[in-house]
Amino acid sequence: MLIDRNMYKKDLAAELNISSATMAKMGKGESVSMDVMQRICEYLDCNIGDIMSFEKDTKEEKVD
């Protein structure tokens, strides 16, 4: 979506006052607050599914 708008991640972060640490977390697929996700969706006029996906953790834990 950013490419379509000729934007970089740093532009989005500056526009929405999102910290570089939060942007780094998103880049690594780590958890970020729903508040941040909501602000991004409102700014980009999109749904949450347009900017993120849920992937089930396939790691099996050993249970004794």
C-alpha positions as CSV (number, residue, x, y, z in Angstrom):
1,M,0.0,0.0,0.0
2,L,2.9,2.3,0.7
3,I,4.3,1.7,-2.7
4,D,1.0,2.7,-4.3
5,R,1.1,6.0,-2.4
6,N,4.8,6.6,-3.1
7,M,5.6,6.4,0.6
8,Y,8.3,4.8,2.7
9,K,7.9,3.3,6.1
10,K,9.7,6.3,7.6
11,D,7.1,8.6,6.0
12,L,4.2,6.6,7.5
13,A,5.9,6.6,10.9
14,A,6.5,10.4,10.8
15,E,2.9,11.1,9.6
16,L,1.3,9.0,12.4
17,N,3.9,9.7,15.1
18,I,4.9,6.0,15.3
19,S,8.3,5.3,17.0
20,S,11.1,3.7,15.1
21,A,11.1,0.8,17.6
22,T,7.4,0.1,16.8
23,M,8.2,0.2,13.1
24,A,11.1,-2.2,13.6
25,K,8.8,-4.6,15.5
26,M,6.3,-4.6,12.6
27,G,9.2,-5.2,10.2
28,K,10.2,-8.3,12.2
29,G,6.6,-9.6,12.5
30,E,6.5,-8.9,16.3
31,S,3.5,-7.7,18.2
32,V,2.4,-4.1,18.2
33,S,-0.6,-2.5,19.8
34,M,-4.0,-2.4,18.2
35,D,-3.9,1.3,18.6
36,V,-1.0,1.6,16.2
37,M,-2.7,-0.8,13.7
38,Q,-6.0,1.2,14.0
39,R,-4.1,4.5,13.2
40,I,-2.4,3.0,10.2
41,C,-5.8,1.6,8.9
42,E,-7.5,4.9,9.4
43,Y,-4.7,6.8,7.6
44,L,-4.5,4.3,4.7
45,D,-8.3,4.0,4.6
46,C,-8.1,0.2,4.7
47,N,-9.1,-2.8,6.7
48,I,-6.8,-4.6,9.2
49,G,-6.6,-7.6,7.0
50,D,-5.1,-5.4,4.3
51,I,-2.0,-4.6,6.4
52,M,-1.5,-7.7,8.5
53,S,-2.1,-11.4,8.6
54,F,-2.4,-14.1,11.3
55,E,-0.2,-17.2,11.0
56,K,-0.7,-20.0,13.4
57,D,2.4,-21.0,15.3
58,T,3.4,-24.4,14.0
59,K,5.9,-25.2,16.7
60,E,4.9,-28.1,18.8
61,E,5.8,-27.9,22.5
62,K,6.9,-31.1,24.2
63,V,4.6,-31.9,27.1
64,D,5.9,-34.3,29.8
